[in-house]
Amino acid sequence: MSVKIKDLTVTFKNRVTAVNHVDMIIPKGIYGLLGENGAGKTTLMRVLTTVLKPTGGTVSLDGIIYGDNTYEKIQKKIGYLPQEIDLYPNLTVRECLEYMGELSGIEKTVCSQRIDFYLQKTSLAAHQKKKIRQLSGGMKRRVGLIQALLNEPDFLIVDEPTTGLDPEERIRIRTLLVDFSKDRTVLFSTHVVEDLAATCNRLSIMKKGSILYSGGIRELLEEAKGCVWSCYAENEEEALELEKSYHVSAKQYVDNGLKLKLLCEKKPDADCRPCEVTLEDAYIYITNMKDY
Amino acid sequence: MRKEMKICLPVYKVLYSAAFIVILSIIRGISRISEIGLAMEPPVGLLALVFCADTYWIEIQSKRAEVFKLCPLKKQAGAVRKRLAIQMVFLTGCSAMGYGMFYWQKPMAVTGGEQLAEFLVFLAAITVTIMFWGTLSMTICNIFRNIWAGIGCTLFLWMTLNSQAGDRILGKYNIFSYTFRDSYDITNLSWLWGKGISLLITLALAAAVPLILKKREAAL
């Protein structure tokens, strides 16, 4: 199961091009989609879910090309967790999932078994009689994830599932995604770099509708290798000078001043030494410094 | 069905519709039993158009529509029709109760048989009225994907038809033919034309539900 995107363009009626000639292959397993807010990630995902018809280009899922005649067939293979979703507030967790299952056309007993399985997996079994409106943000996201998985989709699309969650819930959601990515394709969109670092090996980086990078995380880190420097500034003025001259990916107060992480292809004109590249550094490097 | 009821009949909707009917029965004066139906039909039509406008729009508003759209079209249309039907049954029940509340005004007494006949005719007419205005407002909302457009356009039509001009131009074919009928002449059933037309339009709109749901958002 793989998804192939070829020369995909989405231009809206207000002439804004949200996705600009994108080529991408999403293989089996978790695939990350990283980009700042407004980069076009959600628009790309909406095309992949068949909700939005693109202006140009093609998308195929397991060899089936997206089109009016194939949408229904494709939809059966897709599970989607949108960025924001208010599930039925007056229904209990179980009722809500049963209802979503009925709508998806899943046989009642099969649906019930799957609900039990996923409730256990997501540690929500004890909360299944609670109304959706009584749940915390993280619990709601977990219920949303279950609804996306109920029809056992081959292609799971999750749009910023960890936004607004506390660290514990974020880790829980990430772990669940990794568990569920076995035997299926998962597209995990986020602007939180560490979420991808913890879950996937391959990713694409989007900026202003275009793909800046597609490939492995290791290769991405390699690209930024030798461009990340650690240095100390004695005071705020000195730090400000450095910030004016270089991209700063981290800044923190330490005992003897300020510690900064600079991104620069050559050694900066300051007392600094090369340091280990994190995915965040590589992301900043790709989106702000590298010429494409 | 229970889940659908919980979805489409939230407490606030139940309360405002009940309050609307109670207030209507208090402020709208009648003297004869046959006037109850005339007093109720247009306001209940108005209530139905507001009440049912969000039948599918709640999916868009709560950002569930994109998940809802992944379900088979038949199931989507079935769910929307089921919700619409539940709301209509509820409103018809409210209207029947409202009819009884008008008796507080002690209308001129007629025989028991006549009272029952008047009530059954009212029930049939109000059911069609609710079905028509509810389905129409929901359809316009779905087409424009905007609840205010749905309510606004339907309200404009409601005002046009519920007017002297509407009665003069359309006569027995008016959607509000039951309201404009001669309530003294119970043998005149020409108002059934208007109700028949309402019913046909309602059925056509209900049949069009899958076509509207199928519509995909298109980029340029």
Interface residues (C-beta under 8 A of the other chain):
Chain A: V10 T11 F12 K13 R15 A18 R46 T49 T50 V51 L52 K53 P54 T55 Y71 E72 Q75 K76 I78 G79 Y80 P82 E84 I85 D86 L87 Y88 N90 L91 E95 E98 Y99 M100 E102 L103 S104 G105 Q147 A148
Chain B: K3 K6 I7 P10 S62 K63 R64 E66 V67 F68 K69 L70 C71 P72 L73 K75 Q76 A79 R216 E217 A218 A219 L220
